[in-house]
């Protein structure tokens, strides 16, 4: 249920100008409308894209939130990668990592290999 509430919050924020204004001026009040864990709430307060990704937020929803925060596309992708390095594999949702977070692409394996030198 919590991932649903987290994604619902971001969905509404991405589409509702009143929610955007409330986010900027009274985030705690806006967050009180949603059943969120402390970890989810903290990730939203901090704008922690990497943790939100690891928690299972859908990338289509998350990329709009990143843009709302002023994060550029390539930085957004890097923040998601950094999230798995810091917080572990994606825990829930459609991006849940069943392969332990290892890349299945040649480019990804090369990037991982170079990062671990």
N, CA, C and O of each residue as an XYZ file, in Angstrom:
468
protein
N       0.825     -1.206      0.000
C       0.000      0.000      0.000
C       0.862      1.260      0.000
O       0.491      2.269     -0.599
N       1.994      1.202      0.660
C       2.808      2.398      0.797
C       3.383      2.870     -0.536
O       3.384      4.068     -0.819
N       3.876      1.932     -1.361
C       4.401      2.330     -2.671
C       3.304      3.004     -3.487
O       3.565      3.968     -4.206
N       2.091      2.505     -3.377
C       0.975      3.132     -4.087
C       0.812      4.586     -3.612
O       0.667      5.490     -4.435
N       0.835      4.812     -2.311
C       0.670      6.168     -1.776
C       1.812      7.079     -2.220
O       1.594      8.240     -2.565
N       3.017      6.547     -2.208
C       4.184      7.317     -2.643
C       4.048      7.730     -4.104
O       4.284      8.887     -4.452
N       3.670      6.792     -4.944
C       3.516      7.100     -6.366
C       2.315      8.000     -6.610
O       2.347      8.849     -7.501
N       1.259      7.825     -5.830
C       0.085      8.696     -5.959
C       0.465     10.140     -5.623
O       0.052     11.071     -6.314
N       1.252     10.321     -4.560
C       1.723     11.655     -4.204
C       2.459     12.289     -5.379
O       2.175     13.427     -5.754
N       3.408     11.552     -5.962
C       4.200     12.084     -7.072
C       3.351     12.312     -8.312
O       3.564     13.283     -9.037
N       2.403     11.439     -8.561
C       1.498     11.596     -9.702
C       0.715     12.909     -9.572
O       0.627     13.689    -10.519
N       0.157     13.132     -8.394
C      -0.613     14.360     -8.155
C       0.310     15.575     -8.261
O      -0.041     16.566     -8.901
N       1.464     15.504     -7.649
C       2.414     16.618     -7.696
C       2.807     16.943     -9.133
O       2.951     18.114     -9.488
N       2.978     15.936     -9.944
C       3.384     16.141    -11.332
C       2.309     16.825    -12.176
O       2.618     17.368    -13.237
N       1.066     16.808    -11.731
C      -0.031     17.282    -12.568
C      -0.863     18.429    -11.991
O      -1.659     19.040    -12.703
N      -0.680     18.715    -10.720
C      -1.568     19.653    -10.046
C      -0.787     20.894     -9.584
O       0.090     20.798     -8.725
N      -1.107     22.034    -10.153
C      -0.396     23.274     -9.804
C      -0.587     23.662     -8.340
O       0.327     24.215     -7.728
N      -1.759     23.382     -7.768
C      -1.980     23.669     -6.349
C      -1.069     22.799     -5.480
O      -0.524     23.272     -4.483
N      -0.905     21.532     -5.858
C      -0.007     20.638     -5.121
C       1.433     21.121     -5.231
O       2.187     21.040     -4.261
N       1.818     21.616     -6.389
C       3.184     22.140     -6.573
C       3.418     23.343     -5.663
O       4.473     23.458     -5.039
N       2.445     24.229     -5.592
C       2.573     25.403     -4.727
C       2.640     24.980     -3.257
O       3.437     25.513     -2.485
N       1.802     24.025     -2.885
C       1.799     23.542     -1.508
C       3.125     22.850     -1.181
O       3.625     22.973     -0.063
N       3.695     22.128     -2.142
C       4.994     21.484     -1.964
C       6.053     22.523     -1.610
O       6.870     22.308     -0.714
N       6.034     23.634     -2.308
C       7.047     24.675     -2.103
C       6.854     25.448     -0.802
O       7.823     25.944     -0.228
N       5.612     25.554     -0.332
C       5.329     26.420      0.808
C       4.918     25.684      2.077
O       5.051     26.230      3.172
N       4.422     24.460      1.952
C       3.979     23.715      3.135
C       4.012     22.220      2.847
O       2.977     21.555      2.817
N       5.218     21.706      2.636
C       5.383     20.310      2.258
C       4.821     19.359      3.312
O       4.184     18.364      2.966
N       5.049     19.652      4.590
C       4.552     18.763      5.644
C       3.040     18.588      5.572
O       2.525     17.484      5.747
N       2.342     19.676      5.316
C       0.881     19.602      5.206
C       0.475     18.745      4.007
O      -0.436     17.923      4.106
N       1.148     18.937      2.883
C       0.854     18.151      1.691
C       1.130     16.673      1.940
O       0.327     15.825      1.552
N       2.241     16.354      2.573
C       2.596     14.961      2.839
C       1.625     14.292      3.804
O       1.449     13.075      3.761
N       1.001     15.067      4.663
C       0.068     14.490      5.641
C      -1.164     13.873      4.986
O      -1.890     13.112      5.626
N      -1.403     14.192      3.724
C      -2.548     13.623      3.004
C      -2.284     12.202      2.504
O      -3.178     11.570      1.941
N      -1.058     11.693      2.703
C      -0.670     10.396      2.148
C      -0.099      9.498      3.236
O       0.594      9.964      4.141
N      -0.398      8.202      3.137
C       0.152      7.217      4.068
C       1.534      6.815      3.575
O       1.674      6.017      2.648
N       2.546      7.381      4.208
C       3.926      7.148      3.798
C       4.746      6.654      4.979
O       4.470      7.003      6.127
N       5.752      5.844      4.692
C       6.684      5.445      5.737
C       7.609      6.619      6.021
O       7.669      7.574      5.246
N       8.323      6.544      7.123
C       9.298      7.594      7.443
C      10.380      7.669      6.376
O      10.846      8.756      6.035
N      10.782      6.511      5.847
C      11.812      6.480      4.807
C      11.313      7.171      3.538
O      12.053      7.936      2.920
N      10.074      6.910      3.150
C       9.495      7.545      1.966
C       9.365      9.048      2.162
O       9.721      9.840      1.289
N       8.849      9.421      3.318
C       8.685     10.843      3.639
C      10.039     11.553      3.607
O      10.154     12.647      3.053
N      11.050     10.941      4.192
C      12.386     11.526      4.191
C      12.948     11.682      2.790
O      13.572     12.696      2.476
N      12.730     10.677      1.942
C      13.211     10.752      0.557
C      12.543     11.905     -0.189
O      13.184     12.580     -0.995
N      11.270     12.129      0.076
C      10.563     13.232     -0.579
C      11.043     14.585     -0.051
O      11.241     15.521     -0.826
N      11.227     14.685      1.246
C      11.694     15.938      1.841
C      13.080     16.284      1.321
O      13.375     17.450      1.057
N      13.933     15.274      1.174
C      15.310     15.488      0.704
C      15.419     15.548     -0.817
O      16.456     15.950     -1.344
N      14.356     15.150     -1.533
C      14.427     15.077     -2.993
C      15.404     13.997     -3.432
O      16.107     14.160     -4.429
N      15.448     12.896     -2.691
C      16.401     11.813     -2.921
C      15.909     10.883     -4.031
O      15.229      9.891     -3.771
N      16.265     11.222     -5.268
C      15.832     10.461     -6.436
C      16.303      9.017     -6.354
O      15.546      8.098     -6.664
N      17.548      8.812     -5.938
C      18.095      7.463     -5.851
C      17.322      6.585     -4.895
O      17.021      5.436     -5.220
N      16.994      7.096     -3.725
C      16.229      6.310     -2.755
C      14.810      6.072     -3.262
O      14.288      4.967     -3.114
N      14.181      7.068     -3.849
C      12.832      6.883     -4.386
C      12.818      5.790     -5.448
O      11.885      4.989     -5.508
N      13.852      5.759     -6.284
C      13.981      4.709     -7.295
C      14.124      3.342     -6.621
O      13.447      2.388     -7.004
N      14.992      3.248     -5.632
C      15.203      1.983     -4.919
C      13.928      1.537     -4.217
O      13.670      0.338     -4.113
N      13.133      2.477     -3.736
C      11.870      2.138     -3.079
C      10.835      1.597     -4.065
O       9.834      1.006     -3.659
N      11.081      1.804     -5.365
C      10.204      1.220     -6.369
C       9.374      2.186     -7.174
O       8.508      1.756     -7.935
N       9.608      3.485     -7.035
C       8.834      4.469     -7.795
C       9.082      4.267     -9.291
O      10.222      4.136     -9.737
N       8.016      4.244    -10.031
C       8.081      4.081    -11.483
C       8.857      5.239    -12.101
O       8.645      6.400    -11.752
N       9.757      4.908    -13.022
C      10.612      5.914    -13.646
C       9.868      6.973    -14.417
O      10.338      8.107    -14.514
N       8.705      6.634    -14.973
C       7.919      7.622    -15.703
C       7.367      8.690    -14.765
O       7.245      9.856    -15.140
N       7.039      8.286    -13.561
C       6.566      9.245    -12.557
C       7.749      9.997    -11.965
O       7.694     11.210    -11.765
N       8.823      9.257    -11.686
C       9.984      9.830    -11.023
C      10.694     10.878    -11.879
O      11.199     11.870    -11.353
N      10.735     10.660    -13.201
C      11.448     11.626    -14.051
C      10.761     12.991    -14.048
O      11.431     14.016    -14.171
N       9.445     13.017    -13.909
C       8.740     14.300    -13.835
C       9.028     15.007    -12.509
O       9.155     16.231    -12.459
N       9.127     14.223    -11.445
C       9.483     14.799    -10.142
C      10.896     15.372    -10.192
O      11.147     16.458     -9.669
N      11.814     14.647    -10.817
C      13.185     15.135    -10.957
C      13.205     16.454    -11.729
O      13.907     17.391    -11.347
N      12.446     16.522    -12.799
C      12.377     17.760    -13.579
C      11.794     18.893    -12.732
O      12.265     20.029    -12.803
N      10.785     18.589    -11.942
C      10.191     19.575    -11.034
C      11.250     20.124    -10.071
O      11.240     21.307     -9.730
N      12.160     19.248     -9.639
C      13.233     19.654     -8.734
C      14.371     20.362     -9.458
O      15.298     20.861     -8.819
N      14.308     20.409    -10.809
C      15.344     21.076    -11.589
C      16.524     20.183    -11.920
O      17.607     20.677    -12.235
N      16.329     18.887    -11.853
C      17.396     17.927    -12.131
C      17.393     17.604    -13.624
O      16.356     17.258    -14.190
N      18.549     17.718    -14.247
C      18.694     17.416    -15.675
C      18.609     15.908    -15.914
O      18.864     15.114    -15.008
N      18.248     15.521    -17.142
C      18.021     14.125    -17.512
C      19.205     13.222    -17.165
O      19.024     12.201    -16.503
N      20.408     13.580    -17.600
C      21.554     12.706    -17.355
C      21.903     12.643    -15.872
O      22.366     11.609    -15.390
N      21.689     13.719    -15.155
C      21.887     13.697    -13.709
C      20.855     12.788    -13.050
O      21.171     12.070    -12.101
N      19.636     12.819    -13.548
C      18.566     11.954    -13.046
C      18.967     10.491    -13.185
O      18.819      9.715    -12.241
N      19.474     10.110    -14.350
C      19.907      8.731    -14.570
C      21.051      8.362    -13.627
O      21.066      7.265    -13.067
N      22.000      9.269    -13.452
C      23.117      9.020    -12.544
C      22.631      8.889    -11.093
O      23.153      8.069    -10.338
N      21.649      9.681    -10.711
C      21.114      9.604     -9.353
C      20.421      8.270     -9.101
O      20.498      7.738     -7.994
N      19.750      7.726    -10.101
C      19.132      6.407     -9.937
C      20.211      5.345     -9.752
O      20.095      4.487     -8.877
N      21.259      5.400    -10.570
C      22.373      4.444    -10.428
C      23.020      4.578     -9.054
O      23.304      3.579     -8.393
N      23.249      5.806     -8.637
C      23.854      6.043     -7.330
C      22.954      5.532     -6.210
O      23.440      5.087     -5.170
N      21.655      5.596     -6.423
C      20.714      5.097     -5.423
C      20.889      3.615     -5.162
O      20.827      3.171     -4.015
N      21.108      2.846     -6.221
C      21.302      1.401     -6.027
C      22.659      1.120     -5.383
O      22.803      0.151     -4.638
N      23.642      1.954     -5.662
C      24.947      1.774     -5.020
C      24.868      2.075     -3.523
O      25.494      1.392     -2.713
N      24.106      3.089     -3.166
C      24.012      3.506     -1.760
C      23.003      2.680     -0.963
O      23.272      2.306      0.178
N      21.832      2.393     -1.567
C      20.727      1.779     -0.831
C      20.464      0.330     -1.210
O      19.604     -0.315     -0.610
N      21.190     -0.198     -2.199
C      20.987     -1.582     -2.617
C      20.026     -1.681     -3.787
O      19.611     -0.666     -4.346
N      19.674     -2.899     -4.156
C      18.806     -3.115     -5.321
C      17.409     -2.528     -5.130
O      16.950     -2.333     -4.005
N      16.752     -2.254     -6.237
C      15.370     -1.772     -6.199
C      14.525     -2.815     -5.475
O      14.571     -4.001     -5.803
N      13.764     -2.369     -4.502
C      13.068     -3.269     -3.586
C      11.679     -3.703     -4.046
O      11.219     -4.793     -3.708
N      11.020     -2.853     -4.813
C       9.606     -3.095     -5.099
C       9.262     -2.493     -6.452
O      10.062     -1.760     -7.032
N       8.085     -2.798     -6.947
C       7.616     -2.199     -8.188
C       8.163     -2.889     -9.418
O       8.799     -3.939     -9.326
N       7.911     -2.291    -10.572
C       8.263     -2.915    -11.844
C       9.759     -2.986    -12.076
O      10.208     -3.763    -12.918
N      10.550     -2.195    -11.351
C      11.994     -2.202    -11.542
C      12.716     -3.041    -10.494
O      13.945     -3.006    -10.421
N      11.979     -3.789     -9.686
C      12.609     -4.617     -8.660
C      13.706     -5.454     -9.303
O      13.499     -6.092    -10.335
N      14.859     -5.440     -8.684
C      16.025     -6.088     -9.275
C      16.088     -7.555     -8.856
O      16.333     -7.879     -7.695
N      15.865     -8.410     -9.813
C      15.910     -9.841     -9.533
C      17.287    -10.421     -9.790
O      17.563    -11.541     -9.360
N      18.151     -9.707    -10.469
C      19.493    -10.191    -10.776
C      20.537     -9.614     -9.861
O      21.720     -9.621    -10.201
N      20.142     -9.116     -8.713
C      21.099     -8.563     -7.774
C      21.632     -7.202     -8.183
O      22.580     -6.704     -7.577
N      21.042     -6.597     -9.192
C      21.477     -5.286     -9.636
C      22.533     -5.317    -10.711
O      22.972     -4.262    -11.171
N      22.961     -6.517    -11.132
C      23.958     -6.623    -12.190
C      23.335     -6.262    -13.530
O      22.186     -6.605    -13.808
N      24.107     -5.568    -14.350
C      23.628     -5.168    -15.666
C      23.619     -6.352    -16.619
O      24.452     -7.252    -16.516
N      22.677     -6.341    -17.539
C      22.586     -7.383    -18.551
C      23.081     -6.894    -19.907
O      23.027     -7.635    -20.889
N      23.563     -5.656    -19.973
C      24.058     -5.123    -21.243
C      25.578     -5.097    -21.234
O      26.202     -5.039    -20.174
N      26.157     -5.138    -22.396
C      27.608     -5.059    -22.523
C      28.113     -3.751    -21.934
O      29.098     -3.739    -21.195
N      27.443     -2.653    -22.256
C      27.850     -1.337    -21.765
C      27.762     -1.274    -20.234
O      28.651     -0.745    -19.567
N      26.692     -1.813    -19.710
C      26.506     -1.795    -18.260
C      27.549     -2.626    -17.539
O      28.063     -2.213    -16.499
N      27.867     -3.797    -18.080
C      28.893     -4.643    -17.466
C      30.255     -3.958    -17.527
O      31.033     -4.036    -16.576
N      30.548     -3.280    -18.651
C      31.816     -2.560    -18.777
C      31.876     -1.415    -17.776
O      32.906     -1.210    -17.134
N      30.791     -0.669    -17.637
C      30.737      0.439    -16.680
C      30.955     -0.090    -15.262
O      31.704      0.503    -14.486
N      30.303     -1.203    -14.925
C      30.450     -1.795    -13.600
C      31.876     -2.268    -13.354
O      32.428     -2.096    -12.267
N      32.461     -2.869    -14.387
C      33.840     -3.356    -14.286
C      34.811     -2.213    -14.017
O      35.689     -2.323    -13.162
N      34.647     -1.111    -14.756
C      35.524      0.045    -14.586
C      35.316      0.713    -13.232
O      36.266      1.212    -12.629
N      34.088      0.722    -12.760
C      33.789      1.341    -11.459
C      34.399      0.554    -10.305
O      34.695      1.113     -9.249
N      34.582     -0.735    -10.514
C      35.109     -1.588     -9.443
C      36.624     -1.763     -9.490
O      37.172     -2.564     -8.732
N      37.311     -1.027    -10.365
C      38.783     -1.122    -10.454
C      39.430     -0.537     -9.228
O      40.657     -0.526     -9.122
